[in-house]
């Protein structure tokens, strides 16, 4: 029996990984999920975070990367380095450049004060959880953000606004899945089109969900990701056999 594929999760802006909870509860065992969190008390840009991720990658087993929201450009940077053992990459409600509409990219949303407690429930629903977002999810977002310094959150937001990982996206050496929400009010709706323009082989899957797609549609998200990475494992095994035969 094949071992579960190690799948490294790179969180969104809060960096804690706590918001993966509802999604991870639907795991079937086909994937071995491991969260790599970010320091809550000091800011590290994408370059520094990528160094930390690359140093933590396994050397003796295949693995996949999943970058959610802010974690997407990080996953692209790491994948573009072509680490040994990487078989697939998932971008979940994420981006490679210009993530948000102009109105979202204002200083109001980049200010440390905006991330201080209490993060407004209506703001969480408006931008992240949807108007019908469950109270438990809204509270989890609020509590997760509360564990991170406001200045760190603001610095990460600014880093995300100005990042351009287009070349990293182009250089990713493995199959790529873009999974997003049709009702995402935080990210630009053109992003999946732009990803496909750069990577014509990218698999695009859009669910009836807000920005927090993994959290509000955990069953569908898990099924899609497990199926995609299952195909990546099969492809990797076939290519390995071909190399040995050659």
TORVEX-760308 format. One record per residue: residue in one letter; x, z, y of N, C-alpha, C in turn. Coordinates in nm, 3 decimals. Each point is the difference from the previous one (the first is absolute). Example, Ala and Ser with C-alpha at 12.3 -4.5 7.8 and 13.67 -1.06 7.14 Angstrom:
! TORVEX-760308
NODE/a/1.319/0.780/-0.569/-0.089/0.000/0.119/0.090/0.000/0.120
NODE/s/-0.035/-0.072/0.105/0.082/0.006/0.119/-0.077/0.073/0.109
***
This chain:
! TORVEX-760308
NODE/x/0.085/0.000/-0.120/-0.085/0.000/0.120/0.088/0.000/0.125
NODE/x/-0.030/-0.090/0.094/0.080/-0.013/0.121/-0.018/0.123/0.088
NODE/x/0.108/0.037/0.066/-0.006/0.113/0.093/-0.073/-0.041/0.127
NODE/x/-0.068/0.093/0.067/-0.067/-0.032/0.128/0.103/-0.051/0.101
NODE/x/-0.042/-0.095/0.079/0.089/-0.056/0.102/0.013/0.098/0.117
NODE/x/0.120/0.039/0.031/0.024/0.086/0.116/-0.044/-0.076/0.126
NODE/x/-0.089/0.062/0.076/-0.050/-0.061/0.123/0.023/0.097/0.115
NODE/x/0.087/-0.039/0.091/0.041/0.086/0.110/-0.092/-0.024/0.119
NODE/x/-0.065/0.107/0.047/-0.095/-0.008/0.109/0.067/0.042/0.131
NODE/x/-0.009/-0.085/0.100/0.053/0.029/0.133/-0.119/0.020/0.093
NODE/x/-0.018/0.121/0.052/-0.122/0.036/0.073/-0.014/-0.068/0.135
NODE/x/-0.116/0.025/0.060/-0.029/-0.048/0.134/0.064/0.086/0.107
NODE/x/-0.060/0.001/0.118/0.062/0.059/0.118/0.031/0.149/-0.015
NODE/x/-0.086/0.075/-0.069/0.025/0.144/-0.015/0.120/0.028/-0.089
NODE/x/0.027/-0.088/-0.094/0.119/0.011/-0.083/-0.004/0.105/-0.108
NODE/x/-0.111/0.073/-0.013/-0.006/0.110/-0.097/-0.031/-0.045/-0.141
NODE/x/-0.078/-0.107/-0.012/-0.046/-0.044/-0.132/-0.127/0.068/-0.045
NODE/x/-0.049/0.098/0.077/-0.120/0.073/-0.039/-0.122/-0.091/-0.010
NODE/x/-0.004/-0.102/0.082/-0.118/-0.086/0.003/-0.011/-0.092/-0.122
NODE/x/0.101/-0.003/-0.083/-0.009/-0.078/-0.123/-0.087/0.070/-0.106
NODE/x/-0.039/0.125/0.025/-0.071/0.080/-0.099/-0.118/-0.068/-0.067
NODE/x/-0.101/-0.048/0.075/-0.116/-0.064/-0.063/0.037/-0.121/-0.085
NODE/x/0.099/-0.075/0.045/0.046/-0.118/-0.073/0.069/0.041/-0.131
NODE/x/0.088/0.098/0.007/0.075/0.041/-0.119/-0.090/0.062/-0.106
NODE/x/-0.111/0.057/0.040/-0.093/0.059/-0.096/-0.062/-0.106/-0.092
NODE/x/0.007/-0.127/0.040/-0.058/-0.108/-0.081/0.103/-0.067/-0.091
NODE/x/0.122/0.050/-0.002/0.105/-0.063/-0.081/-0.034/0.008/-0.148
NODE/x/0.025/-0.109/-0.071/-0.030/-0.007/-0.144/0.119/0.042/-0.086
NODE/x/0.118/0.011/0.060/0.121/0.029/-0.076/0.088/-0.121/-0.019
NODE/x/-0.048/-0.118/0.042/0.080/-0.121/-0.014/0.117/-0.001/0.098
NODE/x/-0.015/0.074/0.110/0.104/0.007/0.102/0.043/0.145/0.018
NODE/x/0.128/0.019/0.022/0.056/0.132/0.022/0.029/0.013/0.150
NODE/x/-0.094/0.062/0.073/0.010/0.004/0.144/0.093/0.112/0.048
NODE/x/0.079/-0.035/0.102/0.091/0.098/0.061/0.000/-0.023/0.150
NODE/x/-0.033/0.103/0.078/-0.006/-0.010/0.145/0.134/0.038/0.061
NODE/x/0.049/-0.084/0.091/0.118/0.033/0.080/-0.048/0.030/0.142
NODE/x/0.000/0.126/0.038/-0.049/0.040/0.131/0.110/-0.012/0.105
NODE/x/-0.040/0.011/0.129/0.093/-0.008/0.112/0.013/0.139/0.063
NODE/x/0.113/0.027/0.064/0.018/0.132/0.064/-0.109/0.026/0.104
NODE/x/-0.066/0.116/-0.004/-0.108/0.028/0.095/0.049/0.049/0.136
NODE/x/0.127/0.039/0.008/0.049/0.065/0.121/0.104/-0.081/0.076
NODE/x/0.035/-0.118/-0.050/0.093/-0.085/0.074/-0.032/-0.146/-0.027
NODE/x/0.020/-0.081/0.104/-0.033/-0.141/-0.012/0.115/-0.079/-0.062
NODE/x/-0.036/-0.083/-0.097/0.093/-0.097/-0.056/-0.065/-0.137/0.011
NODE/x/0.072/-0.096/0.055/-0.051/-0.135/0.011/0.002/-0.071/-0.134
NODE/x/-0.049/-0.124/-0.002/-0.010/-0.075/-0.125/0.137/-0.018/-0.067
NODE/x/0.103/-0.022/0.079/0.132/-0.022/-0.060/0.048/0.125/-0.073
NODE/x/-0.014/0.116/0.065/0.044/0.125/-0.061/-0.087/0.037/-0.120
NODE/x/-0.129/-0.023/0.010/-0.089/0.028/-0.112/0.032/-0.090/-0.119
NODE/x/0.032/-0.126/0.029/0.034/-0.093/-0.108/0.124/0.046/-0.075
NODE/x/0.097/0.054/0.071/0.121/0.052/-0.066/-0.035/0.113/-0.095
NODE/x/-0.092/0.087/0.044/-0.042/0.112/-0.085/-0.073/-0.050/-0.124
NODE/x/-0.087/-0.099/0.018/-0.076/-0.054/-0.113/0.094/-0.070/-0.098
NODE/x/0.089/-0.083/0.050/0.093/-0.071/-0.087/0.086/0.097/-0.082
NODE/x/0.038/0.111/0.062/0.082/0.099/-0.071/-0.080/0.071/-0.109
NODE/x/-0.134/0.002/0.014/-0.084/0.071/-0.096/-0.052/-0.089/-0.112
NODE/x/0.027/-0.129/0.007/-0.052/-0.091/-0.102/0.066/0.024/-0.135
NODE/x/-0.073/-0.025/-0.108/0.057/0.018/-0.134/0.105/-0.106/-0.029
NODE/x/0.091/0.033/-0.087/0.104/-0.095/-0.040/-0.016/-0.045/-0.145
NODE/x/-0.097/0.060/-0.071/-0.008/-0.023/-0.144/-0.139/-0.040/-0.049
NODE/x/-0.090/-0.040/0.091/-0.134/-0.039/-0.043/-0.064/-0.090/0.105
NODE/x/-0.092/-0.087/-0.041/-0.070/-0.083/0.098/-0.094/0.084/0.085
NODE/x/-0.032/-0.049/0.119/-0.087/0.073/0.090/-0.068/-0.096/0.097
NODE/x/-0.104/0.050/0.064/-0.071/-0.075/0.104/-0.005/0.085/0.125
NODE/x/-0.025/-0.065/0.113/-0.014/0.068/0.128/-0.140/-0.022/0.055
NODE/x/-0.058/0.104/0.059/-0.127/-0.012/0.072/0.018/0.065/0.136
NODE/x/-0.018/-0.079/0.105/0.009/0.052/0.135/-0.137/-0.003/0.065
NODE/x/-0.046/0.117/0.043/-0.131/0.009/0.065/0.018/0.008/0.151
NODE/x/-0.072/-0.083/0.073/-0.002/0.002/0.146/0.143/0.002/0.056
NODE/x/0.041/0.105/0.069/0.135/0.011/0.055/0.107/-0.024/-0.106
NODE/x/-0.030/0.034/-0.126/0.097/-0.017/-0.107/0.021/-0.144/-0.043
NODE/x/-0.083/-0.093/0.045/0.014/-0.139/-0.041/0.130/-0.066/0.044
NODE/x/0.033/0.004/0.130/0.127/-0.058/0.043/0.120/0.067/-0.066
NODE/x/-0.013/0.128/-0.031/0.107/0.070/-0.072/0.015/-0.058/-0.140
NODE/x/-0.112/-0.019/-0.069/0.004/-0.059/-0.134/0.058/-0.140/0.004
NODE/x/-0.033/-0.078/0.102/0.053/-0.135/0.014/0.151/0.002/0.019
NODE/x/0.048/0.092/0.084/0.144/0.010/0.025/0.075/0.035/-0.129
NODE/x/-0.056/0.096/-0.075/0.065/0.041/-0.124/-0.004/-0.113/-0.103
NODE/x/-0.115/-0.065/-0.014/-0.013/-0.108/-0.098/0.091/-0.117/0.033
NODE/x/0.015/-0.029/0.129/0.084/-0.113/0.041/0.147/0.021/-0.037
NODE/x/0.038/0.125/-0.023/0.136/0.029/-0.044/0.019/-0.034/-0.148
NODE/x/-0.107/-0.043/-0.067/0.003/-0.041/-0.140/0.062/0.105/-0.091
NODE/x/-0.053/0.123/0.003/0.058/0.103/-0.089/-0.025/-0.033/-0.146
NODE/x/0.096/0.031/-0.084/-0.011/-0.026/-0.143/-0.118/0.077/-0.058
NODE/x/-0.083/-0.069/-0.077/-0.112/0.064/-0.066/-0.134/-0.020/0.068
NODE/x/0.000/-0.046/0.125/-0.127/-0.021/0.071/-0.078/-0.115/-0.062
NODE/x/-0.129/0.024/-0.032/-0.081/-0.104/-0.063/-0.120/-0.043/0.084
NODE/x/-0.042/0.081/0.098/-0.116/-0.036/0.079/-0.012/0.084/0.125
NODE/x/-0.076/-0.051/0.097/-0.017/0.067/0.128/-0.146/-0.008/0.043
NODE/x/-0.054/0.114/0.045/-0.137/0.007/0.050/0.002/0.046/0.145
NODE/x/-0.068/-0.076/0.086/-0.025/0.044/0.137/-0.146/0.043/0.007
NODE/x/-0.025/0.127/0.028/-0.136/0.054/0.004/-0.038/0.031/0.144
NODE/x/-0.100/-0.072/0.052/-0.043/0.019/0.139/0.121/0.002/0.092
NODE/x/0.083/-0.100/-0.012/0.128/0.003/0.069/0.026/-0.130/0.077
NODE/x/0.126/-0.023/0.035/0.035/-0.105/0.094/0.149/-0.029/-0.008
NODE/x/0.039/-0.111/0.057/0.142/-0.033/0.011/0.043/-0.007/0.147
NODE/x/-0.098/-0.020/0.091/0.029/-0.007/0.143/-0.130/0.021/0.077
NODE/x/0.014/0.038/0.127/-0.115/0.017/0.090/-0.123/0.054/-0.073
NODE/x/0.003/0.124/-0.043/-0.108/0.053/-0.083/-0.135/0.010/0.068
NODE/x/-0.001/0.043/0.125/-0.127/0.037/0.062/-0.040/-0.092/0.115
NODE/x/-0.129/0.004/0.029/-0.051/-0.072/0.117/0.058/0.063/0.127
NODE/x/-0.001/-0.075/0.110/0.060/0.046/0.124/-0.059/0.133/0.045
NODE/x/-0.130/0.017/-0.014/-0.065/0.123/0.046/0.050/0.122/-0.074
NODE/x/0.040/-0.018/-0.127/0.050/0.112/-0.081/0.144/0.031/0.035
NODE/x/0.071/-0.099/0.050/0.143/0.014/0.025/0.031/0.057/0.138
NODE/x/-0.092/0.075/0.056/0.022/0.059/0.132/0.074/0.132/-0.012
NODE/x/0.053/0.046/0.111/0.074/0.126/0.000/-0.085/0.118/-0.041
NODE/x/-0.130/-0.008/0.022/-0.086/0.111/-0.040/0.017/0.031/-0.148
NODE/x/0.008/-0.104/-0.082/0.010/0.018/-0.143/0.145/0.023/-0.045
NODE/x/0.094/-0.015/0.092/0.140/0.022/-0.035/0.053/0.132/0.056
NODE/x/-0.087/0.076/0.064/0.040/0.126/0.061/0.002/0.112/-0.104
NODE/x/0.103/0.088/0.004/0.001/0.116/-0.092/-0.125/0.085/0.013
NODE/x/-0.057/0.009/0.120/-0.119/0.083/0.021/-0.117/-0.049/-0.084
NODE/x/-0.006/-0.131/-0.025/-0.111/-0.055/-0.076/0.001/0.052/-0.144
NODE/x/0.117/0.034/-0.051/0.013/0.042/-0.139/-0.002/0.152/-0.018
NODE/x/-0.020/0.072/0.109/-0.011/0.145/-0.012/-0.138/0.038/-0.053
NODE/x/-0.007/0.113/-0.067/-0.129/0.049/-0.049/-0.092/0.034/0.116
NODE/x/-0.130/-0.016/-0.018/-0.058/-0.067/-0.116/-0.009/-0.151/0.023
NODE/x/0.043/-0.077/-0.097/-0.018/-0.144/0.007/-0.150/-0.025/-0.005
NODE/x/-0.057/-0.068/0.098/-0.146/-0.013/0.008/-0.060/-0.067/-0.124
NODE/x/-0.104/0.061/-0.053/-0.066/-0.056/-0.118/-0.055/-0.139/0.029
NODE/x/-0.054/-0.019/0.121/-0.056/-0.132/0.031/0.110/-0.106/0.006
NODE/x/0.122/0.041/0.043/0.111/-0.093/0.002/0.046/-0.038/-0.140
NODE/x/0.000/0.097/-0.091/0.036/-0.026/-0.139/-0.098/-0.100/-0.061
NODE/x/-0.128/0.021/0.026/-0.101/-0.092/-0.054/0.008/-0.138/0.065
NODE/x/0.021/-0.003/0.130/0.004/-0.127/0.072/0.113/-0.089/-0.049
NODE/x/0.121/0.058/-0.016/0.118/-0.081/-0.029/0.041/-0.001/-0.146
NODE/x/-0.037/0.104/-0.077/0.057/0.015/-0.133/-0.102/0.005/-0.114
NODE/x/-0.096/0.089/0.010/-0.087/0.029/-0.113/-0.134/-0.072/0.003
NODE/x/-0.033/-0.065/0.108/-0.129/-0.068/0.010/-0.108/0.094/0.051
NODE/x/-0.105/-0.056/0.056/-0.108/0.082/0.056/-0.068/0.086/-0.106
NODE/x/0.008/-0.043/-0.127/-0.059/0.075/-0.109/0.104/0.082/-0.077
NODE/x/0.116/0.020/0.059/0.106/0.074/-0.066/-0.043/0.141/-0.036
NODE/x/0.032/0.042/-0.120/-0.042/0.132/-0.046/0.074/0.110/0.076
NODE/x/-0.069/0.112/0.018/0.059/0.113/0.073/0.131/0.045/-0.064
NODE/x/0.005/0.001/-0.133/0.121/0.047/-0.069/0.119/-0.089/0.033
NODE/x/-0.021/-0.131/0.008/0.109/-0.091/0.032/0.043/0.019/0.145
NODE/x/-0.095/0.016/0.089/0.033/0.022/0.142/0.083/0.126/0.015
NODE/x/-0.039/0.108/-0.068/0.075/0.125/0.008/0.140/-0.017/-0.058
NODE/x/0.011/-0.075/-0.108/0.132/-0.020/-0.062/0.093/-0.075/0.095
NODE/x/-0.053/-0.099/0.071/0.080/-0.071/0.100/0.043/0.096/0.110
NODE/x/-0.093/0.078/0.051/0.031/0.095/0.106/0.107/0.099/-0.044
NODE/x/-0.015/0.053/-0.121/0.094/0.101/-0.048/0.137/-0.061/-0.029
NODE/x/0.002/-0.122/-0.051/0.128/-0.065/-0.027/0.077/-0.025/0.129
NODE/x/-0.069/-0.051/0.101/0.064/-0.026/0.128/0.050/0.130/0.063
NODE/x/-0.074/0.109/-0.022/0.036/0.129/0.060/0.132/0.053/-0.054
NODE/x/0.044/-0.047/-0.115/0.126/0.049/-0.058/0.122/-0.072/0.056
NODE/x/-0.022/-0.102/0.083/0.110/-0.081/0.054/0.007/0.021/0.151
NODE/x/0.120/0.012/0.052/0.017/0.017/0.144/-0.060/-0.119/0.075
NODE/x/-0.071/0.030/0.109/-0.062/-0.107/0.079/0.099/-0.102/0.049
NODE/x/0.119/0.044/0.038/0.102/-0.093/0.050/0.046/-0.094/-0.111
NODE/x/0.002/0.048/-0.124/0.039/-0.083/-0.114/-0.108/-0.106/-0.027
NODE/x/-0.125/0.042/0.002/-0.111/-0.094/-0.021/0.002/-0.109/0.107
NODE/x/0.019/0.041/0.125/0.002/-0.098/0.109/0.117/-0.097/-0.013
NODE/x/0.116/0.051/-0.040/0.117/-0.087/-0.017/-0.023/-0.100/-0.113
NODE/x/-0.064/0.045/-0.108/-0.031/-0.092/-0.110/-0.098/-0.108/0.045
NODE/x/-0.099/0.040/0.082/-0.097/-0.097/0.049/0.069/-0.106/0.085
NODE/x/0.091/0.042/0.085/0.074/-0.096/0.083/0.087/-0.092/-0.086
NODE/x/0.062/0.057/-0.103/0.082/-0.080/-0.092/-0.085/-0.107/-0.068
NODE/x/-0.120/0.038/-0.042/-0.089/-0.095/-0.068/-0.046/-0.110/0.094
NODE/x/-0.029/0.035/0.124/-0.048/-0.098/0.096/0.103/-0.110/0.025
NODE/x/0.128/0.037/0.002/0.102/-0.098/0.037/0.074/-0.064/-0.119
NODE/x/-0.032/0.042/-0.121/0.072/-0.053/-0.115/-0.034/-0.148/-0.024
NODE/x/0.095/-0.072/-0.050/-0.024/-0.138/-0.045/0.076/-0.019/-0.131
NODE/x/-0.072/0.011/-0.111/0.061/-0.010/-0.133/-0.029/-0.135/-0.063
NODE/x/-0.017/-0.102/0.083/-0.032/-0.133/-0.052/0.109/-0.052/-0.093
NODE/x/0.125/0.017/0.040/0.110/-0.049/-0.084/0.009/0.080/-0.129
NODE/x/-0.027/0.128/0.006/-0.002/0.080/-0.122/-0.111/-0.048/-0.092
NODE/x/-0.116/-0.028/0.056/-0.111/-0.052/-0.079/0.040/-0.130/-0.069
NODE/x/0.066/-0.086/0.072/0.041/-0.131/-0.054/0.099/0.018/-0.115
NODE/x/0.084/0.104/0.007/0.107/0.016/-0.098/-0.038/0.086/-0.120
NODE/x/-0.121/0.055/-0.003/-0.040/0.083/-0.113/0.010/-0.083/-0.128
NODE/x/0.075/0.044/-0.101/0.028/-0.082/-0.117/-0.100/0.014/-0.115
NODE/x/-0.109/0.074/0.022/-0.095/0.029/-0.108/-0.142/-0.032/0.045
NODE/x/-0.096/-0.007/-0.093/-0.139/-0.024/0.038/-0.051/0.105/0.098
NODE/x/-0.089/-0.043/0.090/-0.049/0.087/0.106/-0.152/-0.001/0.005
NODE/x/-0.059/0.119/0.010/-0.144/0.017/0.016/-0.028/0.061/0.136
NODE/x/-0.091/-0.063/0.075/-0.049/0.056/0.126/-0.142/0.047/-0.025
NODE/x/-0.022/0.131/0.008/-0.131/0.059/-0.022/-0.046/0.065/0.129
NODE/x/-0.115/-0.043/0.052/-0.047/0.053/0.128/-0.149/0.020/0.005
NODE/x/-0.046/0.048/0.115/-0.143/0.026/0.020/-0.061/-0.098/0.099
NODE/x/-0.114/-0.054/-0.035/-0.068/-0.094/0.088/-0.050/0.068/0.127
NODE/x/-0.020/0.132/-0.004/-0.050/0.074/0.116/0.110/0.081/0.069
NODE/x/0.123/-0.042/-0.018/0.113/0.068/0.062/-0.004/-0.023/0.152
NODE/x/-0.016/0.107/0.077/-0.006/-0.011/0.145/0.133/0.035/0.066
NODE/x/0.098/0.036/-0.081/0.132/0.033/0.054/0.093/-0.121/-0.001
NODE/x/0.001/-0.074/-0.111/0.090/-0.114/-0.015/-0.066/-0.130/0.043
NODE/x/0.083/-0.094/0.042/-0.050/-0.133/0.037/-0.056/-0.072/-0.122
NODE/x/-0.114/-0.065/0.016/-0.064/-0.069/-0.112/0.080/-0.122/-0.045
NODE/x/0.089/-0.051/0.084/0.078/-0.120/-0.035/0.118/0.030/-0.091
NODE/x/0.029/0.126/-0.024/0.122/0.035/-0.075/0.007/-0.063/-0.140
NODE/x/-0.107/0.006/-0.082/0.012/-0.063/-0.132/0.026/-0.150/0.009
NODE/x/-0.055/-0.064/0.101/0.023/-0.144/0.019/0.147/-0.024/0.032
NODE/x/0.056/0.086/0.086/0.140/-0.015/0.039/0.093/0.028/-0.118
NODE/x/-0.036/0.099/-0.082/0.081/0.029/-0.119/0.001/-0.122/-0.092
NODE/x/-0.117/-0.059/-0.022/-0.008/-0.118/-0.086/0.078/-0.118/0.059
NODE/x/0.003/-0.010/0.133/0.075/-0.109/0.063/0.149/0.012/-0.027
NODE/x/0.049/0.124/-0.005/0.141/0.023/-0.028/0.029/-0.007/-0.149
NODE/x/-0.091/0.059/-0.077/0.014/0.005/-0.146/-0.122/-0.065/-0.064
NODE/x/0.010/-0.130/-0.026/-0.112/-0.072/-0.057/-0.041/0.049/-0.137
NODE/x/0.090/0.074/-0.067/-0.029/0.051/-0.134/-0.062/0.140/0.003
NODE/x/-0.019/0.057/0.119/-0.053/0.136/0.009/-0.145/0.004/-0.050
NODE/x/-0.032/0.105/-0.073/-0.137/0.022/-0.045/-0.072/0.084/0.105
NODE/x/-0.110/-0.048/0.052/-0.075/0.068/0.104/-0.131/0.051/-0.058
NODE/x/-0.025/0.131/0.012/-0.124/0.059/-0.045/-0.057/0.087/0.112
NODE/x/-0.120/-0.030/0.044/-0.064/0.073/0.109/-0.128/0.067/-0.052
NODE/x/-0.010/0.131/0.020/-0.116/0.077/-0.044/-0.088/0.036/0.118
NODE/x/-0.124/0.035/-0.029/-0.093/0.043/0.104/0.034/0.145/0.035
NODE/x/0.102/0.016/0.084/0.055/0.133/0.027/0.059/0.005/0.140
NODE/x/0.017/0.122/0.056/0.071/0.017/0.126/0.150/0.003/-0.025
NODE/x/0.075/0.050/0.098/0.146/-0.001/-0.013/0.046/0.078/-0.123
NODE/x/-0.059/0.115/-0.026/0.039/0.080/-0.116/-0.065/-0.057/-0.127
NODE/x/0.047/-0.115/-0.038/-0.058/-0.072/-0.114/0.022/0.076/-0.131
NODE/x/0.121/0.048/-0.023/0.028/0.071/-0.126/-0.085/0.125/-0.013
NODE/x/-0.031/0.063/0.113/-0.073/0.126/-0.001/-0.152/-0.020/-0.010
NODE/x/-0.051/-0.106/0.060/-0.145/-0.021/0.001/-0.048/-0.090/-0.114
NODE/x/0.092/-0.078/-0.056/-0.031/-0.084/-0.116/0.105/0.023/-0.109
NODE/x/0.015/0.123/-0.046/0.109/0.032/-0.093/-0.012/-0.067/-0.135
NODE/x/-0.122/-0.011/-0.054/-0.016/-0.062/-0.132/0.037/-0.148/0.002
NODE/x/-0.055/-0.073/0.098/0.030/-0.143/0.010/0.147/-0.022/0.031
NODE/x/0.054/0.082/0.090/0.141/-0.015/0.038/0.091/0.022/-0.121
NODE/x/-0.028/0.106/-0.076/0.083/0.030/-0.117/-0.007/-0.113/-0.102
NODE/x/-0.120/-0.051/-0.024/-0.015/-0.107/-0.098/0.080/-0.123/0.042
NODE/x/-0.012/-0.040/0.126/0.070/-0.118/0.050/0.151/0.018/-0.010
NODE/x/0.048/0.116/0.040/0.145/0.026/0.000/0.054/0.009/-0.142
NODE/x/-0.072/0.068/-0.088/0.047/0.008/-0.139/0.004/-0.138/-0.065
NODE/x/-0.101/-0.082/0.025/-0.002/-0.135/-0.058/0.114/-0.085/0.056
NODE/x/0.020/0.008/0.132/0.108/-0.078/0.063/0.136/0.040/-0.054
NODE/x/0.028/0.130/-0.004/0.131/0.046/-0.046/0.016/-0.022/-0.150
NODE/x/-0.111/0.001/-0.074/0.008/-0.035/-0.142/0.049/-0.142/-0.019
NODE/x/-0.048/-0.091/0.084/0.046/-0.139/-0.006/0.147/-0.010/0.040
NODE/x/0.041/0.083/0.098/0.140/0.000/0.043/0.092/0.043/-0.115
NODE/x/-0.043/0.101/-0.076/0.079/0.046/-0.114/0.014/-0.110/-0.103
NODE/x/-0.112/-0.067/-0.031/0.003/-0.109/-0.098/0.091/-0.113/0.045
NODE/x/-0.010/-0.033/0.128/0.085/-0.107/0.053/0.146/0.039/-0.007
NODE/x/0.031/0.127/0.037/0.138/0.046/-0.004/0.056/-0.003/-0.141
NODE/x/-0.082/0.038/-0.097/0.045/-0.002/-0.139/0.026/-0.141/-0.048
NODE/x/-0.086/-0.095/0.039/0.017/-0.139/-0.041/0.126/-0.060/0.063
NODE/x/0.024/0.032/0.127/0.119/-0.054/0.067/0.126/0.059/-0.061
NODE/x/-0.006/0.129/-0.038/0.116/0.062/-0.065/0.030/-0.065/-0.133
NODE/x/-0.102/-0.029/-0.078/0.021/-0.065/-0.130/0.058/-0.140/0.020
NODE/x/-0.048/-0.070/0.105/0.050/-0.135/0.027/0.148/0.003/0.037
NODE/x/0.039/0.101/0.082/0.141/0.011/0.038/0.087/0.027/-0.123
NODE/x/-0.047/0.088/-0.088/0.079/0.031/-0.119/0.011/-0.121/-0.093
NODE/x/-0.110/-0.078/-0.009/0.002/-0.119/-0.083/0.094/-0.106/0.056
NODE/x/0.005/-0.007/0.135/0.086/-0.100/0.063/0.146/0.036/-0.012
***
